[in-house]
Amino acid sequence: MKDDNSRLVYSTETGRIDEPKSAPVRPKGDGIVRIQRQTSGRKGKGVCLITGIDADDAALATIAAELKKKCGCGGSVKDGVVEIQGDKRDLIKTLLEARGMKVKLAGG
């Protein structure tokens, strides 16, 4: 019985067989970095979300570290989105424009 949907899961010779997981592919942006403020799901605490930076994870981490240091606040990088704590949109915009990026303030 051969089925196209079946695959070998366990073998007595090698044990459990795991398929290698592929890295998630982030969609290419349009070249515009967007900064938005978000409070939903954060118990009223505001964060600035920075999306659209076309860089790998290591470069995003260095950009986030520089922004956190210049803003004097915390933050993180999650799924290609840089989160900076607090409402620092204007400062972040000037810092990213100084790096040569095209920046827009998104949201209300």
N, C-alpha and C positions, 0 to 999 in steps of 0.2 A: 504494500500500500504506500504509494508515493504521493505526498501532498506538498504543494508549493509553499504552503504556509507553515510547515513544520521545520524544526531545526534541532540539532543535537544540543542537549542541555547538560548532560552528564555522561562521562565515559569512565569505565573502570580502569582504563590505562592512565588517563591524565587528570581525572577528578572533574570538578565543576568547570565548565567552559564559559568564559565571559567574552562577550564581543567588545572590542575597543570602542569607547564612546568618542564621538566626534565633537569638536568644539563648536559651541553655538555661533552662528554667523550673524553679525550685526549688519543691518541694512546700511547702505551708503547714504550719507546725508546729502543735502543740497548745497553745502558749503556755508550755511548760515548757522551760527551758534545761537541757541535760544535760551534765555534765562527767564524762569517763571517762579513765582512764589506759591508755595503750597502749604496748607495747614490741615487738610482733611486726613483723618486717620492718625493724627499726631498729637491728640489731646490739646489742640489750640496752639501748639508750638509751631512757629513758621520756619520753613527751610526754603532755600533757593535751589532749584533744580536746573542744572546746566546740561543741555542736550545738544547733539549735533557736532561734537568735536570728533573729527576723523583722526583717531590715533589708536594705537594698541593699548593694552591694559597697563603696561609699564609707564608709557607716556602720560596716560590719564592719571596715574597715581602721582607722578611728579607735578603735574599741573594742579591737582587737588591739594597737594602738600604746600605748594607755593601760594595758592589762594587762601588756604587756611591760615598760613603764617601772616600774610598781608592783611587779612581781615581780622585776625586775632580771635578766631572762633574755631569750633570743631566742624567735622564733616566726614564724608566717606565717599567711596565710589561703589555703586551697585549697578551691575548690568550695563555698563557703559554710560551711566548717568552720574554726574558729580553732584553730590548734595552738600551744601554749605549751610550751617545752622544760622538762623537769624535772617533779617531782611537787609541784605547787603547788595542789592541788585545794582545800584549805581556804581559802587566801588568795584564790583566784579566786572561790570561792563567796561570801565576805564582800564582795568588791568588786562582784560582779554584783548581789547582794541590795541593796547600797547604791544601785544604779542603778534599783531598783524591779522587778527581774526575779524570777520564780519559778524557783528553782534546785534541781536534784536531782543527787546524786552517783550516777552510773550505773556498773555493772560491779562487780567484786569487790573 
